[in-house]
Amino acid sequence: MHALVERLYPLCRSITGDGVRATLDIVGEYLPLEVHEVPTGTQVLDWTVPQEWNIRDAYVADSTGRRVVDFAASSLHVLGYSVPVERTMPLSELRAHLHTLPEHPAWVPYRTSYYKPDWGFCLAQETLDALPDGDYEVRVDSTLADGHLTYAEHVVPGRVAEEVIVSCHVCHPSLANDNLAGVAVATFLARALAEETPYYTYRFIFAPGTIGAITWLARNAERIDRVRHGLVLACAGDRGRLTYKRSRRGDAEIDRVMAHVLASSVRPHQIKEFTPYGYDERQYCSPGFDLGVGSLSRTPYAGYPEYHTSADNPDFVSPEAMEDTLAVCREAFAVLDRNRRYVNLSPYGEPQLGRRGLYASLGGRSDAQQAQMAMLWVLSMSDGEHGLLDVAERSGLPFDSVAGAADALAAAGLVKA
C-alpha cells in the first residue's frame, strides 16, 4: 500500500483531467476498473460537470531566468484549476497571486479555485521572504476546455445483489494521507474481498471529491435502493487513532458495526457524530438519498497540521497505520456480512443441546463457557427481529462467538436464517 502511495504521489490530480486518468490507470493495474467519462455540461443533480483542466508546466522565474517557483518540482505549487497566464510583472503585483503558510514557513499549502476563474502559485513562506523586489516572469501553461469528468468503479460480486459502497476521492494532487492512503486502502480492501465469497456485493468508487460523488449519485439514482451500507475512506494512513464518523441516520447498521468492532478491539479510537461537512459521506447521506454511509479515517480532515500542505508526503503516512485501517475494514465487513436474523425452530422451552452433540462439541475448548453462553443467547434472541449484532451487543460476547454459535445451531436444525 505504501508503495502505491509513493507511486501516485507525484501526479497532478484535480477534479477533472489527465491526472485523474493516470491515477486510475495505475489503480487499474491492481484492480479491473470500469472507467466512466461524463461530458462537460452534463447536469448532475444541482451541479453541472465543469470544463476539464489540464496543465503542462508552470513557473515563476526571476530576472536571470531561474525558476523560483516550479510546478515541475511539485504539483502543489500551482493553484488548482489556474487559468492560462503568460506575463511579466513586479513582485508587488505578483504577491496577490501567491499563497503561503506563515505559521509553517517551510511548507507549501494546497489551494484550488475550481469554480471561479483565477490563477496563482503556492510556495513556502521562507521562499517568498527571500524574493527580492523586481520583475518576474509568470507562466501557467494550462487549458480549460470542454472535456470530461472521470471516475471509476470496481465491483466484487457477492451472494446477493444488495450492495455495500466503499468510496474514496482521487482529486487531490501530491497529498499522501489526504487521500492517496484512502485510495491504497480501498484498492487492497477490494483485492482482499475478491479472495473471499462475500455475502453483499461490494462496489468501490474512485471519484473526485464532491462533484464526483454527486455525479455517481445522479447517474445511479434508479439503483440507489440496492445500497444497504457504505463507507467513505479518507486520511487512512497517518499515525493518529482511528476515527469513525457516523452516518446522518446515526443508527445505521454500518454505524453499529463500526462502533462494535472498534470497541471490541484494543485500538485507540473515537466515534464522532455526523456533521454535514467533511468528505463524500455528506453527499451519500443527503436527505434525498439518506444512505447508511459513514466515514473511516485516522486523524480527521483538518485535524493535523500537515493537512493540505506539502508536509503530507509519503513519509507522513505509515505502512503500519494503513495496514491497521485495512484490518478494521475487513473486520467490520466480516461482521456486516454475517449479521443475519435467525428464527428459533424450537422456541418452546430450551431445546436439549446435549443430545444433539452441541455441548460435547465444546469439550476441551478454552472458551467452552463463552461458546455455551453464545448458543443460549442466540436461541433466546432468534425471533426474526434481532440480528446477531443485537445478540453480541446485548450479551457482551464477541461477535465471532455469536456467529459461530449460530452456525452450530443452524447445522443442528435449531435455528434458520
C-alpha positions in Angstrom: 0.0 0.0 0.0 2.8 2.4 0.9 4.5 1.7 -2.5 1.3 2.6 -4.2 1.1 5.9 -2.4 4.6 6.7 -3.4 3.9 5.9 -7.0 0.8 8.0 -7.1 2.2 10.9 -5.1 3.9 12.9 -7.9 0.9 13.0 -10.2 -1.0 16.3 -10.6 -4.7 15.5 -9.9 -7.7 17.7 -9.9 -11.5 17.2 -10.2 -11.0 16.5 -13.9 -8.2 15.9 -16.3 -5.4 13.6 -17.3 -4.0 13.3 -13.7 -7.2 11.6 -12.6 -6.9 9.2 -15.6 -3.3 8.5 -14.9 -4.2 7.7 -11.3 -6.9 5.3 -12.4 -4.6 3.7 -14.9 -2.2 2.8 -12.1 -5.0 1.6 -9.8 -6.3 -0.4 -12.7 -3.0 -2.4 -12.6 -4.2 -3.7 -9.2 -7.9 -4.0 -9.9 -10.1 -4.2 -13.0 -11.9 -0.9 -13.2 -14.8 0.3 -15.2 -13.9 3.9 -16.1 -16.7 6.4 -16.8 -16.3 9.7 -18.7 -19.0 12.3 -18.1 -19.0 15.2 -20.6 -18.6 18.8 -19.6 -22.0 20.5 -19.3 -23.8 17.4 -18.0 -26.4 18.2 -15.4 -25.8 16.2 -12.3 -28.4 16.9 -9.6 -28.0 20.6 -8.8 -24.5 20.8 -10.3 -23.0 20.9 -13.8 -19.9 19.0 -14.9 -17.2 21.7 -15.3 -14.7 22.2 -18.0 -11.7 19.8 -17.9 -8.5 21.2 -16.6 -5.0 20.1 -17.7 -1.6 21.6 -17.1 1.7 21.0 -18.7 4.0 23.5 -17.0 4.0 26.5 -14.7 6.6 28.6 -13.0 7.7 31.9 -11.6 11.2 33.0 -12.8 13.4 35.8 -11.7 15.3 38.2 -14.0 18.1 35.6 -14.5 15.6 33.0 -15.7 15.9 30.9 -12.5 12.6 29.3 -11.6 11.9 30.4 -8.0 8.6 28.5 -8.0 8.3 25.5 -10.2 5.4 23.2 -10.9 7.8 20.5 -12.1 9.1 20.3 -8.5 5.7 19.7 -7.0 2.1 19.9 -8.3 1.2 21.8 -5.1 3.0 24.8 -6.4 0.1 25.8 -8.7 -3.3 26.9 -7.6 -5.6 24.1 -8.8 -7.6 25.0 -11.9 -5.4 28.0 -12.7 -6.3 29.6 -16.0 -3.5 30.2 -18.5 -1.3 33.2 -17.9 2.0 34.4 -19.5 3.1 37.8 -18.2 6.0 39.7 -16.6 5.1 41.7 -13.5 6.7 43.2 -10.5 6.7 41.3 -7.2 4.3 43.9 -5.7 1.7 42.8 -8.2 2.5 39.1 -8.1 2.0 38.9 -4.4 -1.7 39.0 -4.7 -1.5 35.6 -6.5 0.9 33.9 -4.1 -0.3 31.7 -1.3 1.8 30.7 1.7 1.6 29.3 5.3 3.3 31.9 7.6 2.7 29.6 10.6 4.7 26.9 8.8 7.2 28.8 6.8 8.9 25.7 5.2 5.6 24.1 4.0 3.7 24.7 0.7 -0.1 25.0 1.0 -2.6 23.3 -1.2 -5.1 25.7 -2.7 -7.7 25.5 -5.5 -10.2 27.7 -7.5 -12.4 25.2 -9.2 -15.5 27.3 -9.9 -14.0 30.8 -10.1 -11.6 31.7 -12.9 -8.3 32.6 -11.2 -4.6 31.8 -11.3 -1.9 31.6 -8.6 1.1 29.9 -7.1 1.7 28.2 -3.7 5.1 28.4 -2.1 6.9 28.3 1.2 6.8 31.5 3.2 10.6 31.3 3.5 10.9 31.2 -0.3 8.7 34.3 -0.6 10.6 36.1 2.1 13.8 35.6 0.1 12.5 37.0 -3.1 13.9 40.5 -4.0 11.8 43.2 -5.5 11.9 43.3 -9.2 10.1 41.8 -12.3 9.2 38.2 -12.5 8.2 36.1 -15.5 4.9 34.2 -14.7 3.7 31.4 -16.8 0.9 28.9 -16.4 0.7 26.5 -19.4 -2.8 25.1 -18.7 -6.0 24.5 -20.6 -9.7 24.8 -19.5 -11.8 23.3 -22.2 -14.8 21.1 -22.8 -13.9 17.5 -21.9 -15.0 15.1 -19.2 -15.2 14.3 -15.5 -13.6 10.8 -15.0 -14.4 8.3 -12.2 -14.1 4.6 -11.9 -15.8 1.6 -10.2 -14.7 -1.9 -9.2 -17.3 -4.5 -8.2 -16.7 -7.5 -6.0 -19.7 -9.8 -6.7 -21.5 -11.1 -3.6 -24.1 -13.8 -3.0 -26.8 -11.2 -3.1 -27.3 -8.1 -5.3 -27.6 -5.7 -2.4 -24.6 -3.5 -2.2 -22.0 -2.0 0.1 -20.3 1.0 -1.4 -16.7 2.0 -0.5 -15.8 5.5 -1.7 -12.6 7.4 -1.9 -11.6 10.6 -3.6 -9.0 10.8 -6.3 -8.9 14.6 -6.9 -6.1 15.8 -4.6 -2.6 16.3 -6.1 0.6 15.5 -4.1 -1.1 14.8 -0.7 -0.3 11.3 0.7 -2.7 11.0 3.6 -5.5 13.0 2.0 -6.2 11.0 0.1 -3.7 8.6 -1.5 -3.7 6.4 1.6 -7.5 6.1 1.3 -7.1 5.1 -2.4 -4.5 2.5 -1.4 -6.5 1.0 1.4 -9.6 0.8 -0.8 -7.6 -0.9 -3.5 -6.2 -3.6 -1.2 -9.5 -4.0 0.5 -11.1 -4.8 -2.8 -8.4 -7.3 -3.6 -8.9 -9.0 -0.2 -12.6 -9.2 -0.6 -12.2 -10.7 -4.1 -10.4 -13.7 -2.5 -13.5 -14.4 -0.4 -17.1 -15.0 -1.3 -18.8 -12.1 0.4 -22.5 -12.0 1.2 -23.0 -8.5 -0.1 -21.8 -7.1 -3.4 -19.1 -4.5 -2.8 -18.9 -1.5 -5.1 -15.7 0.6 -4.9 -16.0 4.1 -6.2 -12.9 6.1 -7.1 -14.1 9.6 -7.9 -13.2 13.3 -7.5 -14.4 14.7 -4.2 -17.9 16.3 -4.1 -18.6 16.7 -7.8 -17.6 13.0 -8.4 -19.9 11.6 -5.7 -22.7 13.9 -6.9 -22.1 12.6 -10.4 -22.2 9.0 -9.3 -25.4 9.6 -7.4 -27.0 11.3 -10.3 -26.1 8.5 -12.7 -27.2 5.8 -10.4 -30.4 7.2 -8.9 -32.5 4.4 -10.2 -30.5 1.7 -8.4 -29.7 3.5 -5.1 -32.2 1.2 -3.4 -29.7 -1.6 -3.7 -27.2 0.2 -1.5 -27.6 -1.2 2.1 -24.4 0.2 3.6 -21.4 2.3 2.8 -18.1 3.6 4.0 -16.0 6.6 2.9 -12.3 6.1 3.3 -10.1 9.2 3.8 -6.9 10.1 5.7 -6.3 6.5 6.2 -2.5 6.4 6.8 -1.4 8.8 9.5 -0.3 7.6 12.9 -3.3 9.0 14.8 -6.0 7.0 16.4 -8.9 5.6 14.2 -11.9 7.9 13.9 -15.3 6.8 12.7 -17.9 9.4 11.8 -21.5 8.1 11.9 -23.9 8.4 9.0 -26.6 11.0 9.0 -29.1 8.4 10.4 -26.8 7.9 13.3 -28.0 4.3 13.9 -27.4 2.7 10.5 -26.2 -0.8 10.6 -22.7 0.3 9.5 -22.6 2.7 12.4 -23.4 0.0 14.9 -20.9 -2.4 13.2 -18.1 0.0 13.3 -18.7 1.0 16.9 -18.8 -2.7 17.9 -15.6 -3.6 16.1 -13.7 -0.6 17.4 -15.0 -1.1 21.0 -14.1 -4.8 20.9 -10.6 -4.2 19.8 -7.7 -2.8 21.7 -7.2 0.0 19.2 -7.4 3.6 20.4 -10.3 5.2 18.6 -13.1 7.8 18.7 -16.6 7.8 17.4 -17.9 11.2 16.0 -21.4 12.2 15.3 -22.5 13.1 11.8 -22.0 16.7 10.5 -22.9 17.9 7.0 -19.2 18.9 6.4 -16.3 16.7 5.5 -15.9 14.2 2.7 -18.4 12.5 0.4 -20.4 10.9 3.2 -22.3 14.2 3.2 -23.4 13.5 -0.4 -24.4 9.9 0.1 -26.2 10.9 3.3 -28.0 14.0 1.8 -31.7 13.7 2.8 -33.0 12.8 -0.6 -30.8 9.7 -0.6 -30.2 9.2 3.2 -27.9 6.2 2.7 -26.3 4.5 5.6 -22.8 5.7 4.8 -20.2 6.5 7.5 -16.6 7.7 7.2 -13.5 6.0 8.5 -10.3 7.9 8.9 -7.4 8.1 11.3 -6.9 11.8 12.3 -9.9 13.5 10.7 -9.7 16.2 8.0 -8.1 19.4 9.1 -7.2 17.7 12.4 -3.4 17.6 11.9 -1.0 20.5 10.9 0.2 18.7 7.8 -3.3 18.6 6.3 -3.4 20.2 2.8 0.3 21.0 2.8 3.5 19.7 1.3 4.2 18.1 4.7 1.5 15.5 3.9 4.1 13.5 1.9 4.8 9.7 1.8 7.0 9.9 4.9 3.9 11.2 6.8 1.9 8.1 6.2 2.8 4.9 7.9 2.6 1.4 6.4 1.5 0.1 9.8 -1.3 2.6 10.1 -2.6 1.7 6.6 -2.4 -2.0 7.5 -4.4 -1.3 10.7 -7.0 0.7 8.7 -7.3 -2.1 6.3 -7.7 -4.7 9.1 -10.5 -2.7 10.7 -12.4 -2.5 7.4 -12.0 -6.3 6.9 -13.2 -6.9 10.5 -16.2 -4.6 10.0 -17.2 -6.1 6.7 -16.9 -9.6 8.1 -19.5 -8.6 10.8 -21.7 -6.9 8.3 -21.7 -9.9 6.0 -22.6 -12.3 8.8 -25.1 -10.2 10.7 -28.3 -12.2 10.0 -31.6 -12.6 11.7 -32.4 -16.1 12.8 -35.7 -17.8 13.8 -35.6 -20.4 16.6 -37.2 -23.6 15.3 -37.6 -25.0 18.8 -38.8 -21.9 20.6 -40.9 -23.5 23.4 -38.6 -24.0 26.2 -34.9 -24.5 25.9 -34.0 -27.3 23.4 -31.9 -30.1 24.6 -28.4 -29.3 23.3 -26.7 -32.3 24.8 -28.5 -35.0 22.8 -27.6 -33.0 19.6 -23.9 -33.1 20.5 -23.6 -29.4 20.8 -22.3 -29.5 24.4 -19.9 -32.3 23.5 -18.5 -30.3 20.7 -17.3 -27.7 23.2 -15.3 -30.2 25.2 -11.7 -29.2 25.6 -12.2 -25.7 24.2 -10.7 -22.9 26.3 -13.8 -20.8 25.5 -16.3 -23.5 26.2 -18.3 -21.5 28.7 -18.4 -18.5 26.4 -19.5 -20.6 23.4 -22.2 -22.2 25.5 -23.5 -18.8 26.6 -23.4 -17.7 22.9 -25.6 -20.6 22.0 -28.1 -19.8 24.7 -28.2 -16.1 23.7 -28.7 -16.9 20.0 -31.6 -19.3 20.9 -33.1 -16.6 23.2 -33.0 -13.8 20.6 -33.7 -15.7 17.4 -37.2 -14.3 17.0 -36.8 -13.0 13.5 -36.5 -9.5 14.8 -33.0 -9.4 16.2 -29.7 -9.9 14.3 -26.5 -11.4 15.5 -25.1 -7.9 16.2 -28.0 -7.4 18.5 -27.1 -10.6 20.3 -23.4 -9.6 20.6 -24.3 -6.1 21.9 -26.8 -7.3 24.5 -24.8 -10.3 25.7 -21.4 -8.6 25.7 -20.0 -11.6 23.8 -17.6 -11.3 20.8 -19.4 -11.3 17.5 -17.3 -14.2 16.3 -18.5 -16.4 19.2 -22.1 -15.4 18.5 -21.8 -16.1 14.8 -20.1 -19.4 15.4 -22.9 -20.4 17.8 -25.5 -19.5 15.1 -23.6 -21.7 12.6 -23.6 -24.6 15.0 -27.3 -24.2 15.9 -28.3 -23.9 12.2 -26.3 -27.1 11.4 -28.2 -28.9 14.2 -31.6 -27.7 12.8 -32.4 -25.5 15.7 -32.3 -22.1 14.0 -32.8 -20.8 10.5 -31.7 -17.5 8.9 
